[in-house]
């Protein structure tokens, strides 16, 4: 009797187990097929972004490349295909060489200063207290000022004999310096004004990165009697490596496009010593009305920026690989 019960129970389990297994398998297959079928419709969620990106980035970029191969008059809208003639003229244009060198020199001077000073400010102000909060707000507020206000204030401060800076130099017994009219000092002066103006944003980026470092690490280092310098070099700076690259890339892209502060402070002078490539593009397009030539110069600027950013990212990745 027990054997009969076991046999019937076995049959029952087999009889009622197979349909259950088949139904679960069918549901899984239907769900998988449904997922595959709906995968194409997922693109509808990103379609608005793709369309806007194509309209505002890809299409202007492609249109600019096309215009750079034409002799395009901005007034009459006449366009004649000239091939690479615009790029050949840029290659032999001494003014273009000068403005390109000025731009590269401006980036080379300003980017390390931005990274170093903003990191130092973030380390100094990364602490609780009203004084630190007030200083953080003060440094960041300067970055929201209009470029017109910043340049006006600094032109008054640098005014020969009457400005605050020349009077301070004279009070120290130093010789008079022509900050904005000297071929040697004009570009470094604009660099310092630019750093004073927008140092707040990279400082805030470093502050946010510092606050993401777990406090337990510093507590463990304190228990081991680790010095502050060793904590800085072994804990803080390695944790900020990605932020350092981010700040450097952002500032490099921004400073390659420098234009308004130079236009308002020196107008590219003296003797083209501060004229950047963006001002050259502006003058060729809207003063000389040579849109094709200006567009070719803008494509060269884009290529230089792309090479610089790619090289920086590659060096950062290669440095991490070597460290491992």
Secondary structure, DSSP 4 states (H G I P E B T S, - for coil): -HHHHHHHHHHHHHHHHHHHHHHHHHHHHHHHHHHHHHTGGGHHHHHHHHHHHIIIIIHHHHHHHHHTTEEEBTTT--EEE-TTHHHHHHHH-HHHHHHHHHHHHHHHHHHHHHHHHHHHHHHHH-S-SHHHHHHHHHHHHGGGS-HHHHHHHHHHHT-TTTSHHHHHHHHTTPPP--TTT-TTHHHHHHHHHHHHHHHHHHHHHHHHHHTTS-HHHHHHHHHTT--HHHHIIIIIHHHTHHHHHHHHHHHHHHHHT--HHHHHHTTT-STTSS--HHHHHHHHHHTS-BHHHHHHHHHHHHHHHHHHHHHHHHHHHHHHHHH-
